[in-house]
Amino acid sequence: MKARLEVAHLLDANWLQVERSPHINKWQLRTLSAVKRCRTASMGSHVDGCTNCGHVRISYNSCRNRHCPKCQGAEREKWIRAREAELLPVPYFHVVFTLPDTLNQLCMHQPRVMYNLLFDSVWATVNSFGHDTKWLGAQTGMISILHTWGQTMTLHPHLHCIVPGGGLTKQHRWKTAKSDGKYLFNVKAMAKAFRGKFIAGLKKQLPGHVSPAFINSLYKHCWVVYAKKPFDSPHTVIEYLGRYTHKIAISNHRLQKHENGQVHFSYKDYKQGSITKTMQLPDMEFIRRFSLHILPKGFVRIRHFGILSSSSKQGCAQKIKAQLPAIKTPAYIKTKAKPEPYNPKQCPCCKKDTMNELLSFYNRPPPWYWQQMAKDLLANIA
């Protein structure tokens, strides 16, 4: 169901101020422009016609930007379907690594360095615990997804990691982790190791931005590493990952109303039992917070490591599956109806795969022009 209020509407209403804002850089402005114009005439359009029944469909083009609230649903479904074939018949754990808010200023001004360092430090931590015979003594893997926001769109960088409950030894044998069933490794020990590795990388990569006093303040705080119980089955991993892979700072459906230059949106207060509350922000503050989560150009926010990396997962998966029983699909997943992928070739009228693109526009022709041109083309085809 289409949302009544969209981020694009707020951008359109405040665009002159957005262009002049000192808090928004050129790359963020370019991204916001794409979000504002998504599925409008300014983005261009295309006309499809059915060669069987003559039905004409006019569609505005999507921006396909990864920060756009309207363009992530289809991409998420494609990603999920691609990952289903890579499932291993092993338990999986969900681990979250969070940066303290004292690093927020650096994340705002040096996002590429800070977020790359976050990925590197987290994998170095998980990998070292995996190779430690006290915990596992084998090569493990990880799928990690960067999120930079909290429920109120403030800056809150953290990494969601899906880690298999074991790894491959040097003899290529699968070894299950020595966990108690609740978490993979000791979270307090991982938090200390993560803090040490991140601060060491910070001093090396941004020496001019960190003072000894600032480094000492980072060591005084306990860094947060959170671990959830393993999933019921490997199949639920994919469903769970789908919630995180293509999320953005806020969805259109969380926007409630816009009046008197104020945006009202819903959020969950996790400090009070995840109850839903409403927050009110001025338009430009809302847009500023949304812009905080636009990642640097070309930055990869979903990464695979170890036995789950793109270069290793195929060979490792074959070795693991050869040693372990095949995955048993739970009954509730077998009976669960999967949404049919959208077929642009199918005519909504006669249901045949006879829709073909007739026209494509990159400007703003009037609707009557689309209709007449499409009818003329279909008449010629017939």
Secondary structure as the mmCIF struct_conf table of DSSP 4:
data_model
#
loop_
_struct_conf.conf_type_id
_struct_conf.id
_struct_conf.beg_label_comp_id
_struct_conf.beg_label_asym_id
_struct_conf.beg_label_seq_id
_struct_conf.end_label_comp_id
_struct_conf.end_label_asym_id
_struct_conf.end_label_seq_id
BEND BEND1 ARG A 4 LEU A 5
HELX_RH_AL_P HELX_RH_AL_P1 VAL A 7 ALA A 13
TURN_TY1_P TURN_TY1_P1 ASN A 14 ASN A 14
HELX_RH_AL_P HELX_RH_AL_P2 TRP A 15 ARG A 20
TURN_TY1_P TURN_TY1_P2 PRO A 22 HIS A 23
BEND BEND2 ILE A 24 ILE A 24
HELX_RH_AL_P HELX_RH_AL_P3 LYS A 26 ARG A 37
TURN_TY1_P TURN_TY1_P3 CYS A 38 ARG A 39
BEND BEND3 THR A 40 THR A 40
HELX_RH_3T_P HELX_RH_3T_P1 ALA A 41 MET A 43
STRN STRN1 SER A 45 CYS A 50
TURN_TY1_P TURN_TY1_P4 THR A 51 CYS A 53
STRN STRN2 VAL A 56 TYR A 60
HELX_LH_PP_P HELX_LH_PP_P1 ASN A 61 SER A 62
TURN_TY1_P TURN_TY1_P5 ARG A 66 HIS A 67
TURN_TY1_P TURN_TY1_P6 PRO A 69 LYS A 70
BEND BEND4 CYS A 71 CYS A 71
HELX_RH_AL_P HELX_RH_AL_P4 GLN A 72 GLU A 84
TURN_TY1_P TURN_TY1_P7 ALA A 85 GLU A 86
BEND BEND5 PRO A 89 VAL A 90
STRN STRN3 TYR A 92 THR A 98
HELX_RH_3T_P HELX_RH_3T_P2 ASP A 101 LEU A 103
HELX_RH_AL_P HELX_RH_AL_P5 ASN A 104 HIS A 109
BEND BEND6 GLN A 110 GLN A 110
HELX_RH_AL_P HELX_RH_AL_P6 PRO A 111 HIS A 131
TURN_TY1_P TURN_TY1_P8 THR A 133 LEU A 136
BEND BEND7 ALA A 138 ALA A 138
STRN STRN4 GLN A 139 GLN A 139
STRN STRN5 GLY A 141 TRP A 149
TURN_TY1_P TURN_TY1_P9 GLN A 151 THR A 152
BEND BEND8 MET A 153 MET A 153
STRN STRN6 LEU A 155 PRO A 164
BEND BEND9 GLY A 165 GLY A 165
STRN STRN7 GLY A 166 LEU A 168
TURN_TY1_P TURN_TY1_P10 LYS A 170 GLN A 171
BEND BEND10 HIS A 172 HIS A 172
STRN STRN8 TRP A 174 THR A 176
BEND BEND11 GLY A 181 LYS A 182
BEND BEND12 LEU A 184 PHE A 185
HELX_RH_AL_P HELX_RH_AL_P7 VAL A 187 GLN A 205
HELX_RH_3T_P HELX_RH_3T_P3 PRO A 207 HIS A 209
HELX_RH_AL_P HELX_RH_AL_P8 PRO A 212 LYS A 220
BEND BEND13 HIS A 221 HIS A 221
HELX_LH_PP_P HELX_LH_PP_P2 CYS A 222 TRP A 223
STRN STRN9 VAL A 224 LYS A 228
HELX_LH_PP_P HELX_LH_PP_P3 LYS A 229 PHE A 231
BEND BEND14 ASP A 232 SER A 233
HELX_RH_AL_P HELX_RH_AL_P9 PRO A 234 GLY A 242
TURN_TY1_P TURN_TY1_P11 ARG A 243 HIS A 246
BEND BEND15 ALA A 249 ALA A 249
HELX_RH_3T_P HELX_RH_3T_P4 ASN A 252 ARG A 254
STRN STRN10 LEU A 255 GLU A 259
TURN_TY1_P TURN_TY1_P12 ASN A 260 GLY A 261
STRN STRN11 GLN A 262 ASP A 269
HELX_RH_3T_P HELX_RH_3T_P5 TYR A 270 GLN A 272
TURN_TY1_P TURN_TY1_P13 GLY A 273 SER A 274
STRN STRN12 ILE A 275 PRO A 282
HELX_RH_AL_P HELX_RH_AL_P10 ASP A 283 SER A 291
TURN_TY1_P TURN_TY1_P14 LEU A 292 HIS A 293
HELX_LH_PP_P HELX_LH_PP_P4 LEU A 295 PRO A 296
TURN_TY1_P TURN_TY1_P15 LYS A 297 GLY A 298
STRN STRN13 ILE A 302 GLY A 306
TURN_TY1_P TURN_TY1_P16 ILE A 307 LEU A 308
BEND BEND16 SER A 309 SER A 309
TURN_TY1_P TURN_TY1_P17 SER A 310 SER A 312
HELX_RH_AL_P HELX_RH_AL_P11 LYS A 313 GLN A 323
BEND BEND17 LEU A 324 LEU A 324
HELX_LH_PP_P HELX_LH_PP_P5 PRO A 325 PRO A 330
HELX_RH_AL_P HELX_RH_AL_P12 ALA A 331 THR A 335
BEND BEND18 LYS A 336 LYS A 336
HELX_LH_PP_P HELX_LH_PP_P6 ALA A 337 TYR A 342
TURN_TY1_P TURN_TY1_P18 PRO A 344 LYS A 345
BEND BEND19 GLN A 346 GLN A 346
TURN_TY1_P TURN_TY1_P19 PRO A 348 CYS A 350
BEND BEND20 LYS A 352 ASP A 353
STRN STRN14 MET A 355 PHE A 361
BEND BEND21 TYR A 362 ASN A 363
HELX_RH_AL_P HELX_RH_AL_P13 PRO A 367 ILE A 381
#
